[in-house]
Structure formats: C-alpha cells, structure tokens
Amino acid sequence: MKFSVLVALAAAGAMAATPSRRDDSPVYTASKTFPTQGFDGMYYMPEGTEQQPRPKINRVDGQGYFPDSIANPYYIPPRPPSNEAVYPRKKESGDKENVISNIFDIGHQLFGNGNDNSAKCKLCRSALSSLKELVLIDPELLPEVAESICKTFNLATLFGLANQCEGVLGKGAYGPIAAQLLAYGDYSGDSTDGQAICAMSPVQFCDWPDRTLSDDFLDNWFGGSRHAPQHVVDSWEKKRDQAHQRKSDNLLRVAHVSDLHIDPRYLVGSEANCQYGDTIECCRMNSRNYGKYAGYVPWGQIQPWMIDEPANYWGAYKCDTPWSLMGASMEALKSVGGESGYDLALFTGDITAHDDIFHYSREFVLYSQQAIMDILKEHLGDTPLMPTLGNHDSSPLNLWAPHSLPDGRGNQFSWDSDYVAKLWSNKGFIDGDAANQVRRHYGAYSMSPRNGLRVISLNTDFWYKFNFFNFINSTNPDVSGMLRFLTDELFAAEEAGERVWIIGHVLTGWDGADSMDGPSNLFYQIVSRFAPQTIAHVFFGHTHEDQFHVYYYNDNGNPTTASQDTRNVVANAFVAPSVTTYTNLNPTFRVYQVDPETYEVYDFDQYYSEVDEFDDLINNNRNHGPVWRHLYSARESYGNFGKSQSAGKYVAPVQLDQGWWPDGAPLNASFWSALIDEMSVNPSVLDKFSKNQSSGSKKGNTCENDTCRKANECYMRSGTSTQGRRCNQDYASMARG
C-alpha cells in the first residue's frame, strides 16, 4: 500500500484539547465610513448610507481610469460590446434552409413524448451533427437559430433561463461560443464529444462516457515513475515525525479569502428578494419581485411601494458584495491579522459579480479584478498573496479556450491572462517568472513564497463543466496542458524536497456537479502519486460554503474503485466559504495556523459577520458598521473522536489523547477522513458541520435526517465528479436554504 502509516503519537506531554464551542466573541467592529485609502479618488462618496460609494479604479496597463459607467448602479449595459464576439471561421457552403429544417425536425422528436433513452441519445447527437453542418456554412447564423430553438421547445424552463433565450444565446453572449463548440468538436460516429454534451444536458439525454485512464496512459504521464521513490518517502516521514513531536510554537498565520464577488452595480433600496426574470441578480435597478411589482421602473425612480425587501446598504442574503461590505470585510481581515499581519494569504477566485451572461463584458471583468487586487493590497500590505482565477473572472463567464483551437481562436482570452499577469506582478503578489507562466498557462503559475514551500495555482476552468471548450476533444483529460504543467512542477518540487500547496477555484469533487470526469480523474491520479510526501494540502473555493473533501489512494485510473478507508487517505481539500452572501450566507474569511517546515495546517479559525444584524445598523442609525465575530476553531469543533473510538470505528494512524486529536498532530488528510468516520457514529458532529457550512447563517438549512447525513458523508469522501455523482444529489448545497 502506497500510503505510509503515520507515527503513533504518545499522549504523554500533550495537553488535552478544550471542549468544542461556538465562540461568537466579537473580534472587530467595522467603521461606518467606507475606507477610501488605496484608491486615487471617488466618483461618488455618500454622506451616510443612502447609496454605495464608487471608487475611481486606475488600470494597471496605463490606460487611465475605468469609466464610472461600469460601476454606476443606474446603468446596466443591455449587452456586451459587439466586437467581443468570437466566431469560428466559415468552412463550407450548403443549403442553410434545409439544414435548419432538419434541425427542427430532430428537435420535435427529441423534446416530444416517446422515445427511450437510447433513442434520445442518438437524436441529441444527431442534432449536434446538424448544428455543426449549419455552423460550417454560416457560423453567425447560429445565435438566431439557437434563440428560435430555445423559444420553440421552451428550453428556457428546461435550462433555467427564464425569459432570457435571446440574451443568453445572443451574438454578444454564448451564441458565438456555441458556434465554436460545434465547429471544432467531433460529432461523427461514436465520438464521445457529442455524448458528453448530451450527458451534460439537464435531462441527460446520454450516459456520461467512461473516462478511466489506462495503465499505458499513466505510465506515459508519469514517465514510468507512478509511485514516489523510497528516498522521497523516507525524507518526508523523517521531517513529518520531527515536526509532530516538536509541535512548533511558531506557527505561520495564513489568511484565506474566496469568492468576493464585488457588485459595483448594487443599488441600495432596490429589490433584495428578487425572482429570476429580467436578471439573475438581486439588489439591482432591474431586479423584481413579481408578486410585489412587475412593471417598468424609469431611471432612478424606484419607490418603496414597489419593493418587497429593500437592499440594505451593508448587503443582503440574495445579493453579491456591495462596496460597503467589501470595505468592512477587508478592514476585519486586516484587524484579525494584528500588528504583525499574516505570513501568507490565499485567494481562491471569483472576483466578478454573479450576473446574466449578457451583462458581462471584458471591461467589467477587468474593472472588478483591478478593484479587488487594489483593496486586497491596501489591507494586506506586504503579505505575500497567492491568487487564482475563478469561473466568473472571464467574459463570457465560465470560459477559457485551450491554445490548441484552430484558426487562432486559442488566444481569444489572452486579454485576460495578460492583464492579470501584469496586475498580480505589479502588486508584488507574483514574481516575473510566475507572471510569464500566467501568460503561457491561462493564469496558472508556480512559485515559492517561502523556503521549502511551492504554491501551484491552477485555472480550474479547464475542468469546469460549464466551460464549453472542455467538450472539444473531450477524450483528452488535459486538452489545455495545465495538468501537464502541474505534474512537471510537482516532479520539480519532489526533487527539491519542497512541500506543495495546490490552489484553485472549482473543486474536483464533493457532489460531482462541477468538474469534468477526465480532468478530475487525472487530478486524482496526480494527487495519489505526490501525496502526502510532496503535496501538503489542496485549497478550493467556488461553492461559497464551508466544506472539505478527501482523496484516497488510487493508481489504476478509475477512482470509483478507490478504497475509501481512512487508512488509505492521502490528501484533503479545504473548500473555503465566501465573502459574498450569495445565497443565504454570512460573509466569512478564514485564518490557518501552519507548521513552517511541513506546511501542514494545525488549525484554522473562521470569522464572520451576521447579515441579520445589518437592518439594525440602518434602522437604528448605529455609528458603526458590521460586527465581525469568531465562529469556530476547526480543532476545537471537530477534534473529539471519542464516539468512533468507543465504537471501534476509529482507524486513523494517530494515537488520541483522551479521545481528542493530540496537539502534536496536524489537521491533515487522516484527521478529515477520521472526522467522517466520527460523523457516521455521532450525528451531532455532522449537524454542527452543517451549521458551520453556512457560516452560522440563520437562513441556512441543516442536516436533520439520516439520508442527508449519509449524502454529506459521501460528498466528503468524493474527490472526483464520478465519485460525487454516486451520492444522493438532494443535499449538496444545504447551506443555501
């Protein structure tokens, strides 16, 4: 067995841990005034809390300030600039009318009654072939045809598009992207590109294709070195044992923030309890609660009688982060760092607001990236920050194209990677070599912020299911080459005796809803090869919820066969909760305590502010902003394994101290897998976890039955999409209410 057993830690000399508690003690009270330091000026600064501030954001590329119109809450562009649309090249000539007629004939069969699943799958793939034929004749006709298909077959309801067929599939949004997908994908014969797309459909017309990786593939991928050399294992075990016995009193403090989702178009007093119709985003000038008011509102003329729940100055449960809350969050982050600040900081993606695809633009994304890096730099000072990109940090959102696309289309997102390379470098977050890697590897890079630690940041859009470019050449689990980059960096770290943190945005596992099978499977094999001796931890965001999942050893290319036994666990992924309150969450950030030699996490503390208190701040004209509190310590909340020990279910290779995880042991993969074992015999621990999952939000749901608890235990053990899909899908986002 590849995973080497941890040394048993004696209880002698170890302090018994204190009982679990939810502290709730205030740690910082934010100012009522927006912190303007770090910005060159303000386009608008409110006298009180009547409206959101609008700072002037200066571009890093020397092109001056972003215009106020980008962040003006009274102006929301109806569509992206037309010059941002990228189509495939026209390849053929043919009878467009006949092709379109055939497409609609197939559509009536596909979406009509009758036909078994096998027939539906064939029809879906046939439809893709016909659409490809149309795109090769006239790619710019596809958006119009797609809009018509959407309306004819009521796909708005099926795909959750409300009344937005035209906007979502239009020329400035996903229409041109769909044309590229169809032009460059292979839908002939038994090709699995089409099967994967049809499996991705909400009604799942086809089964997901098998993405097991062969022995030949894995031998080639790892250059014949599919297992860590013994001297590497021995060196790691020696370092680990010394660290665990030492129990350093000089632990590093590492801040972790994720999913900030700044909404510069947040309008105080607009509808905070909106319904999906004109927009998916609440707290906007065009947000509506149709049970309250469904009419048109002229510019700046929202009246209280039109609104079911007015958007609070400090934020609201169904909305993204206004500037007021962003400023308060950054102040709290700085305050918790104290006079000495943090040793390191991680940011795991998603800066740009949730919004309709047709409200995105390149300028909106770049404004958001610049603004957030500005305010992070101002409040973190000289703390080394390791950032990564989220799926919302491109336009159109969710997308990045591999360089392998023909016709020069592989460079269509270079505007984004070039800008963030310069931005992150300008702020001092990454060095020149890493900046060059960002340009070459879609925003991914590797660097060593401290001796003995290598941080590898990945653009996880290349395993995200909603990055439609991943369905082109989908049999290749690494169509972008990013996982090749990761593997080569891990080999280099292994040779140098370094420990590695991998950071990314979209998680590979949990419920299986987000990652593509092939890339997440390959990532699982990579983790199995390099953990625990080289990979210390993996850090994600994306779900907005406080979660984790673990990786068990697997080297046969099929993670569904992995033995999910704590004795086989090799790594864990921390999934950090969000600063944004979207949806039904409290704003949150996290601080880890980390060993300075092994770079293992020994504990983390979660901090939050209660959204339910925001109305009191306004209604009673308090002279301060949101109050930030300590929510919980991971070690104190989850470190008692007494029930599983008594039941004979505790199998982690660490000797407990009176039922508690000992002080000398880190919160490594064994801890988190053993925690799942504890949850299986002690439901109160999972109940506590589910409350923390929403950062203490009163709007969040909790697990209150065995079905939910079993589903969550399954998510926690799932490190790939194929593993996660085997779990009950009804409880994956319990925190969101």
Beta strands, then each sheet from edge to edge (+ up, - down):
strand 1: 26-29
strand 2: 42-44
strand 3: 54-55
strand 4: 252-257
strand 5: 344-347
strand 6: 385-387
strand 7: 445-450
strand 8: 453-457
strand 9: 499-503
strand 10: 535-540
strand 11: 547-552
strand 12: 569-575
strand 13: 588-594
strand 14: 601-609
strand 15: 627-633
sheet 1: 1+ 15- 14+ 13- 4+ 5+ 6+
sheet 2: 2+ 3-
sheet 3: 7+ 8- 9- 10- 12- 11+
end
